[in-house]
Amino acid sequence: MLIVPSHMTHIGWGLFFLCCLVFPEDDAVFLQPAKTVGVSKSATETYRAAVYEHAVILPAITDTPVTRREALRNMQKNLDVYKLQAIAAKQLSAQILVFPENGLYGYEFTRDTIYPFLEAIPDPDTVTWSPCSEPHRFPETQVLRWLSCLAKNNSLYLVADMGDKVPCEPDIDSKCPPDKRFQYNTAVAFDPDGRLLAKYHKSNLFHEPQFNTPEPEVKYFDTPFGRFGFLICFDILFEKPAVSMVTHHAIKNIVFPTAWMDALPLLSAIGYHSSFAMGFEVNVLAANLHLPDIRVQGSGLYTPEGMKEFYYNRTAASGPKLIVADLKVLSETQNSCQTVQDHNSGKKQCLPSDTFHEDMTPDLDKNIYQNYRSDQQDTLIMPKMSTQNKSKSKTDSTQHVAEVTELFFDNVRTSGSSRRRAQPFYNRGFSFVPLDSLMPNTMACQGQVCCFLTYELTNKSSSELFVLGAFDGLFHGKYYFQTCAVLRCPKANHNTCGSYTYDSDTGFRRLELTAAVQTPLILPQVRMWLIQTSCKL
């Protein structure tokens, strides 16, 4: 249940939702630790973190290969910006700084055209090396040297994204490409002495033909103020390594270089990234590119309590920005369970982390449906949960495809009387039910998901349409979500629901959203405009 109990003036950016992730059972992800000397206990209760939203300077040519010198010349333009931001971060007493994905060269490449921008990054699990102190130890590592010196000269931990090339032999490795090299989208971390601490290869690629896909692995590095795990952009949507990292290993901080394009209503940058931090009770240091013309923007420092600091400016005239904030040092004890709330009792329970993938369908109490059903209904409409499904030890996401299903009532009981409510409709994969100010209780269902909303309006603009939406299926035809959402449609027209909208004149005094879903992995997200609110799970 997600409750917003205090004064809320307006819901604007169009989204208030519980996002529930469901994954099939698979082989476990084994920890691949970076070389470390152990986790030191912090002498303070907070640390100062910084992320930089970067307007990447793109190469003039990406469709034909350039020389290494030309590639370095372009990357140097972005590294010069990085240098200024590292100095600024240090002046603000930042202890760790994260730069975005693709921040050195952009994103539109082929396998051959990205190659001059790559470097052979030594394995820090086996090699102790400070590129700034030993610049000639490994050849063609100019970018590593520059990043290492930024960390050393400013005495901070530094995380950046770059390209890694790893030689291979087809006779030895059957996965080796014909050009005899693997190319990886890679995050690297340096300590305040410039030492290369860890590298991580992105394992969930999104339209990146220039890179190879490695086996998922959990990689981290240790600091005096906590252990930090790596995720890069699209990784955050998947069980491996994102969920495994926080449910199986002692990782409470995530460094997150990203080139995130908003995909509303589900996947806005600041909304989804902050929901991950809240849902898994971790700190997320998210650094995005700043390219508002293509909906790529939104960076922040997110905590289990919500958004600590963030930057989201979609106007063409807006610029990049350095974001700095103090974050709590979180406990580094091993996560042995996932805390979830029982749907019926409201009590929180601790589920073993190795059971997160199982079918967690609650034994739903039919009483919760009573306020949402019609007096004329003889049969209570429930989510589709068969005894056979409940006995399965894993969820088969291929069986869940969004369908148009009329799992709604024509009437709803309100204050002892039955009133007619708006008919549900289907758009952009969701089943939507319009909100009516006379109906404080609304329900929407789809597949194995039912969403229950209790709300109170302070005012409602006659030109605005708000809806409760339920989704159980494949987002963009590939990615399985179970979602409950309250959102504003751009116009008072059903066909616009799910499209982009950014402001509102309608006010809510109270919202209480409850979801009946098949998973304990709940990511609560609140994206609002001009709010005074508290949020609890």
C-alpha positions in Angstrom: 0.0 0.0 0.0 1.3 3.4 -0.9 -0.2 6.3 1.1 0.1 10.0 0.7 -1.7 11.2 3.8 -0.8 14.9 4.1 -1.6 18.0 2.0 -0.8 17.5 -1.7 -1.6 20.4 -3.9 -1.2 19.1 -7.4 -0.3 15.9 -9.3 1.5 17.2 -12.3 4.0 15.1 -14.2 1.2 12.6 -14.6 2.3 9.6 -12.6 1.8 8.1 -9.1 2.3 4.3 -9.2 3.4 1.1 -7.6 5.6 -0.8 -10.1 6.0 -4.5 -9.4 8.8 -6.5 -11.0 8.3 -10.2 -11.7 11.2 -12.4 -12.8 11.5 -16.1 -13.8 13.6 -18.3 -11.7 17.0 -18.9 -13.1 20.6 -19.8 -12.1 21.9 -17.7 -9.3 24.2 -14.8 -9.9 27.5 -15.3 -8.1 29.3 -12.4 -6.6 32.4 -11.2 -8.6 34.1 -8.9 -6.1 36.5 -6.1 -7.1 39.9 -6.2 -5.4 39.4 -4.8 -1.9 41.0 -4.4 1.5 37.7 -4.7 3.3 34.9 -2.4 4.3 35.9 0.4 6.8 33.4 1.8 9.2 32.6 5.4 8.5 33.4 7.8 11.3 30.4 9.9 10.3 26.8 9.2 9.6 26.8 10.8 6.2 28.9 11.2 3.1 28.8 13.9 0.4 27.9 12.6 -3.1 27.9 14.3 -6.4 26.5 13.4 -9.9 26.9 15.4 -13.1 24.2 15.6 -15.8 26.4 16.1 -18.8 25.6 17.6 -22.2 27.9 15.3 -24.2 29.9 16.8 -27.0 29.2 14.3 -29.9 31.7 13.3 -32.5 31.1 14.8 -36.0 31.5 11.4 -37.6 30.0 8.2 -36.2 29.1 6.2 -39.4 32.7 5.7 -40.6 35.8 4.8 -38.5 38.1 7.6 -37.4 41.7 7.4 -36.2 42.6 6.9 -32.6 44.0 10.5 -32.5 40.6 11.9 -33.8 38.7 9.8 -31.2 41.0 11.1 -28.4 40.5 14.7 -29.6 36.8 14.4 -29.3 36.9 12.6 -25.9 39.2 15.3 -24.7 36.5 17.9 -25.2 34.3 16.0 -22.8 37.1 15.2 -20.4 37.8 18.9 -20.2 34.3 19.4 -18.9 34.7 16.5 -16.5 37.8 18.2 -15.1 35.9 21.4 -14.3 33.1 19.5 -12.6 35.6 17.4 -10.6 37.2 20.6 -9.3 33.7 22.1 -8.5 32.7 18.9 -6.7 35.8 19.0 -4.6 35.2 22.6 -3.7 31.8 21.5 -2.5 33.5 18.8 -0.4 32.2 15.9 -2.4 33.7 12.5 -1.6 32.4 10.6 -4.6 31.5 11.8 -8.1 29.6 9.9 -10.8 29.6 10.8 -14.5 26.9 9.5 -17.0 26.8 6.7 -19.5 28.2 7.5 -23.0 29.5 10.8 -21.6 32.8 10.7 -23.4 31.6 9.9 -27.0 27.8 9.6 -27.3 25.8 6.7 -28.5 25.3 6.4 -32.3 28.0 3.9 -33.4 28.6 0.7 -35.2 30.9 -2.0 -33.9 33.7 -0.7 -36.1 33.2 3.0 -35.6 33.3 2.8 -31.8 36.6 0.8 -31.8 39.0 3.9 -31.8 37.3 5.1 -28.7 37.9 1.9 -26.7 40.7 1.1 -24.4 42.0 -2.3 -23.0 41.1 -1.8 -19.4 43.3 -4.0 -17.1 41.4 -6.2 -14.6 41.6 -4.5 -11.2 40.8 -7.9 -9.5 44.3 -9.0 -10.6 46.2 -5.8 -11.2 46.9 -3.0 -8.7 47.5 0.2 -10.8 47.1 3.9 -10.7 47.2 5.1 -14.3 48.0 8.7 -13.1 51.0 7.5 -11.2 52.1 4.9 -13.8 51.0 6.4 -17.1 53.1 4.2 -19.3 52.5 0.8 -17.7 49.8 -0.1 -20.2 49.7 1.3 -23.7 46.9 3.2 -25.3 45.2 4.1 -21.9 45.0 7.8 -22.2 41.4 8.1 -21.0 42.1 5.9 -18.0 45.1 8.1 -17.2 43.0 11.3 -17.4 40.2 9.9 -15.2 42.7 8.6 -12.7 44.3 12.0 -12.4 40.9 13.6 -12.0 40.3 11.4 -8.9 43.8 11.8 -7.5 44.1 15.6 -8.1 40.8 16.2 -6.4 41.1 13.5 -3.7 37.7 11.8 -4.4 36.2 8.6 -5.6 35.3 8.9 -9.3 33.1 6.8 -11.5 32.8 7.1 -15.2 31.6 5.2 -18.3 33.9 4.3 -21.2 34.5 1.4 -23.6 36.5 -1.7 -22.9 38.1 -4.0 -25.5 39.1 -7.6 -24.5 40.9 -9.8 -27.0 39.7 -13.3 -27.6 40.3 -16.4 -29.8 37.5 -18.2 -31.6 39.3 -21.5 -31.3 39.3 -21.1 -27.5 36.1 -19.2 -26.9 33.1 -20.1 -29.0 31.5 -16.8 -28.2 34.4 -14.8 -29.5 33.4 -12.5 -32.4 35.0 -12.8 -35.9 37.1 -9.7 -35.2 38.6 -11.5 -32.2 37.7 -9.0 -29.6 34.8 -8.4 -27.1 33.7 -4.8 -26.8 31.9 -3.7 -23.6 30.0 -0.7 -22.3 32.0 -0.3 -19.1 31.9 1.6 -15.8 35.2 2.2 -14.0 35.9 3.4 -10.5 39.0 5.2 -9.0 39.9 5.9 -5.5 41.3 9.3 -4.2 44.8 8.1 -5.0 43.9 7.5 -8.6 44.0 3.7 -8.2 41.7 1.7 -10.5 39.3 0.0 -8.1 36.9 -1.9 -10.3 35.4 -2.2 -13.7 31.9 -3.4 -14.6 30.6 -4.5 -18.0 27.0 -3.6 -18.7 25.0 -6.8 -19.2 21.6 -5.5 -20.3 22.1 -3.6 -23.5 19.5 -1.3 -25.1 20.0 -0.9 -28.9 23.8 -1.0 -28.6 25.1 -3.0 -31.6 28.6 -1.7 -31.0 28.9 -3.7 -27.8 28.9 -7.3 -26.7 26.6 -8.7 -24.0 28.6 -10.3 -21.1 27.2 -12.7 -18.5 25.6 -10.7 -15.7 27.8 -10.2 -12.7 27.8 -8.2 -9.5 30.7 -5.9 -9.2 31.4 -3.5 -6.4 34.1 -1.4 -4.7 34.5 -0.4 -1.0 35.0 3.0 0.5 35.2 4.3 4.1 31.6 5.3 3.9 30.1 2.2 2.3 30.1 -0.4 -0.4 29.1 0.7 -3.9 27.7 -1.6 -6.6 27.6 -0.8 -10.3 24.6 -0.7 -12.6 24.5 1.0 -16.0 21.2 2.3 -17.4 19.1 -0.6 -18.6 20.5 -2.9 -16.0 18.3 -1.4 -13.3 15.2 -3.0 -14.9 16.4 -6.6 -14.6 16.9 -9.3 -11.9 20.5 -9.8 -12.9 22.4 -8.0 -11.6 20.2 -5.3 -10.1 17.9 -7.3 -7.8 20.6 -9.9 -6.9 22.9 -7.1 -5.9 20.7 -5.7 -3.2 18.9 -8.9 -2.1 21.9 -11.3 -1.9 24.9 -9.1 -1.2 26.0 -6.4 1.2 25.5 -3.5 -1.2 23.6 -0.5 0.0 24.8 2.1 -2.5 24.5 2.0 -6.3 26.6 4.1 -8.7 24.5 4.5 -11.8 25.8 6.0 -15.0 22.9 6.3 -17.4 21.8 7.7 -20.8 18.1 7.4 -19.9 15.3 8.4 -22.2 12.0 9.0 -20.5 9.4 6.5 -21.5 6.2 7.6 -19.8 4.0 6.7 -18.0 6.2 3.9 -16.6 9.8 4.9 -16.9 10.8 8.5 -16.2 14.4 8.9 -15.1 13.8 10.6 -11.8 10.7 8.6 -11.1 11.9 5.1 -11.7 15.4 5.6 -10.3 14.1 7.1 -7.0 11.5 4.2 -6.8 14.3 1.7 -7.0 16.1 3.4 -4.1 12.9 3.5 -2.0 11.8 -0.1 -2.9 15.2 -1.7 -2.1 16.2 0.8 0.6 19.5 1.8 -1.0 21.2 5.0 -2.1 21.3 5.5 -5.8 23.7 8.0 -7.4 22.2 8.5 -10.8 24.1 10.5 -13.5 22.2 11.0 -16.8 23.1 12.7 -20.0 21.4 16.1 -20.7 19.8 15.9 -24.1 16.3 17.2 -23.6 15.6 17.3 -27.3 15.4 13.5 -27.3 13.9 13.2 -23.8 17.2 12.3 -22.2 17.4 14.2 -18.9 16.9 13.7 -15.2 19.7 13.0 -12.6 19.6 12.7 -8.9 20.8 11.4 -5.5 18.1 9.1 -4.2 17.7 7.5 -0.8 15.3 5.0 0.9 13.3 8.1 2.0 13.0 9.4 -1.6 14.6 12.1 -3.7 17.4 13.8 -1.8 18.4 16.1 -4.7 17.5 15.9 -8.3 17.6 17.9 -11.6 15.0 17.6 -14.3 14.8 20.3 -16.9 13.4 19.4 -20.3 13.6 22.8 -21.9 15.8 23.3 -24.9 17.5 26.3 -23.3 18.5 24.3 -20.1 22.0 23.2 -19.5 23.9 20.5 -17.6 24.2 20.5 -13.9 26.3 19.3 -11.0 24.2 17.9 -8.1 25.6 17.5 -4.6 24.0 16.3 -1.4 24.8 14.5 1.9 23.5 10.9 2.0 23.2 8.7 5.0 25.8 5.9 5.5 23.6 2.8 5.3 24.2 -0.4 7.1 26.6 -2.7 5.3 25.3 -6.0 6.8 24.4 -8.8 4.5 20.8 -8.5 3.2 19.2 -11.7 4.3 15.7 -10.8 3.5 13.3 -8.6 1.5 10.9 -6.6 3.6 7.4 -6.6 2.2 3.9 -5.7 3.5 1.2 -8.3 3.8 -1.8 -7.3 1.7 -4.4 -8.4 4.2 -2.9 -7.5 7.7 -0.8 -4.5 6.7 2.1 -5.9 8.7 5.6 -6.0 7.3 7.3 -9.3 6.9 10.8 -10.4 6.0 11.0 -12.8 3.1 14.3 -14.7 2.5 16.1 -13.1 -0.3 16.4 -16.4 -2.2 12.6 -16.6 -2.5 12.1 -13.3 -4.3 11.5 -15.0 -7.6 8.7 -17.3 -6.4 5.0 -16.7 -7.1 4.2 -14.5 -4.1 0.4 -14.3 -4.8 -1.2 -13.2 -1.5 -4.1 -15.0 -0.1 -6.5 -12.2 -0.8 -9.1 -11.3 1.7 -12.4 -10.7 -0.2 -13.3 -8.0 2.3 -10.9 -5.6 0.6 -13.1 -5.8 -2.5 -16.3 -5.0 -0.8 -16.1 -1.2 -1.1 -15.3 -1.6 -4.8 -18.1 -4.0 -5.8 -21.7 -3.5 -7.0 -24.7 -4.3 -4.9 -26.0 -6.2 -7.9 -22.9 -8.4 -8.4 -23.5 -12.1 -7.4 -19.9 -13.1 -8.1 -16.8 -11.2 -6.8 -14.4 -10.5 -9.7 -10.9 -11.4 -8.5 -7.5 -11.4 -10.3 -6.9 -14.6 -12.3 -5.1 -16.8 -9.7 -5.6 -20.5 -10.1 -4.5 -23.1 -7.7 -2.2 -24.4 -10.4 -0.5 -21.0 -10.7 0.0 -20.8 -6.9 1.8 -24.1 -6.8 4.4 -23.1 -9.3 7.9 -22.2 -7.9 8.6 -19.7 -10.6 6.7 -17.1 -12.7 6.6 -17.7 -16.4 6.6 -14.1 -17.8 5.9 -15.3 -21.3 2.4 -16.3 -20.2 1.6 -12.7 -19.2 0.7 -10.6 -22.2 -1.4 -7.4 -21.9 -5.0 -8.1 -23.1 -8.2 -6.1 -23.1 -10.1 -7.7 -20.3 -13.2 -6.3 -18.7 -12.5 -7.0 -15.1 -14.5 -4.0 -13.8 -17.8 -3.4 -12.2 -20.4 -1.1 -13.8 -21.3 0.3 -10.3 -19.5 1.0 -7.1 -20.8 1.2 -3.6 -20.3 4.6 -2.0 -21.6 5.6 1.5 -24.3 2.9 1.3 -25.7 3.9 -2.0 -24.9 2.6 -5.5 -23.8 5.1 -8.1 -23.0 4.7 -11.8 -19.4 5.3 -12.6 -17.5 5.9 -15.8 -16.9 2.9 -18.0 -13.3 1.5 -18.1 -11.3 1.7 -21.3 -8.1 0.4 -22.7 -5.2 2.4 -24.0 -1.4 1.9 -24.5 -1.6 -1.5 -22.9 -3.3 -0.3 -19.7 -6.8 -0.9 -18.5 -7.9 2.6 -17.3 -10.8 3.7 -15.1 -11.6 7.5 -15.0 -11.7 9.1 -11.5 -14.9 10.7 -10.5 -14.9 13.1 -7.6 -18.1 11.5 -6.3 -16.5 8.1 -6.1 -13.8 8.0 -3.4 -13.2 4.3 -4.1 -12.1 3.0 -7.5 -10.8 -0.3 -8.7 -9.0 -1.3 -11.9 -7.8 -4.8 -12.8 -6.0 -6.5 -15.6 -4.7 -10.1 -15.8 -3.4 -11.0 -12.3 -3.2 -7.4 -11.1 -5.9 -5.4 -9.2 -5.5 -1.8 -8.1 -7.5 -0.2 -5.4 -7.6 3.6 -5.0 -9.1 5.7 -2.2 -8.8 9.4 -2.7 -10.1 12.9 -1.9 -9.9 15.9 -4.2 -9.5 19.5 -3.1 -10.6 20.7 -6.5 -10.9 19.2 -10.0 -10.4 21.1 -13.2 -13.2 20.4 -15.6 -10.7 20.2 -18.5 -8.6 17.5 -16.9 -9.0 13.7 -16.9 -7.3 11.6 -14.2 -7.4 7.8 -14.3 -6.5 4.7 -12.3 -4.6 2.3 -14.5 -3.7 -1.4 -14.2 -1.1 -3.2 -16.3 -0.1 -6.9 -16.3 2.0 -7.8 -19.3 4.9 -7.0 -21.6 6.0 -3.4 -21.8 7.1 -2.5 -25.3 6.5 -6.2 -26.1 9.5 -7.4 -24.2 9.7 -6.4 -20.5 7.3 -7.8 -18.0 5.7 -5.5 -15.5 2.8 -5.5 -13.1 1.7 -1.9 -12.4 -0.9 0.2 -10.7 -0.8 3.9 -11.5 -2.7 7.1 -11.0 -2.0 9.6 -13.8 -3.3 12.6 -15.6 -4.1 12.4 -19.2 -2.9 15.3 -21.3 -6.4 16.1 -22.5 -9.9 15.2 -21.3 -9.8 12.5 -24.0 -9.4 8.8 -23.3 -7.1 8.4 -26.3 -4.4 10.7 -24.7 -4.0 8.7 -21.5 -0.5 7.4 -21.2 1.0 10.3 -23.3 3.3 12.9 -22.0 1.9 15.6 -19.6 3.8 17.8 -17.2 1.4 20.0 -15.1 -2.1 20.1 -13.6 -4.7 22.3 -12.0 -6.4 19.5 -10.1 -5.6 19.0 -6.4 -5.7 15.9 -4.2 -5.9 16.0 -0.4 -5.4 12.3 0.0 -4.4 9.2 -2.1 -4.2 5.6 -0.9 -3.2 3.1 -3.6 -3.2 -0.6 -2.9 -2.1 -3.3 -5.3 -2.8 -7.0 -5.4 0.1 -8.4 -7.4 2.3 -11.5 -7.8 5.6 -10.4 -6.4 7.1 -9.0 -3.2 9.3 -6.6 -5.2 7.3 -3.3 -5.0 8.8 -0.1 -6.3 6.7 2.9 -5.1 7.0 6.0 -7.3 5.5 9.4 -6.7 6.1 12.2 -9.3 4.3 15.4 -8.5 4.4 19.1 -9.0 4.1 21.7 -6.2 3.6 19.1 -3.4 3.6 19.0 0.3 3.5 15.4 1.1 4.9 12.4 3.0 5.0 9.0 1.5 5.2 5.6 3.2 5.2 2.0 2.0 
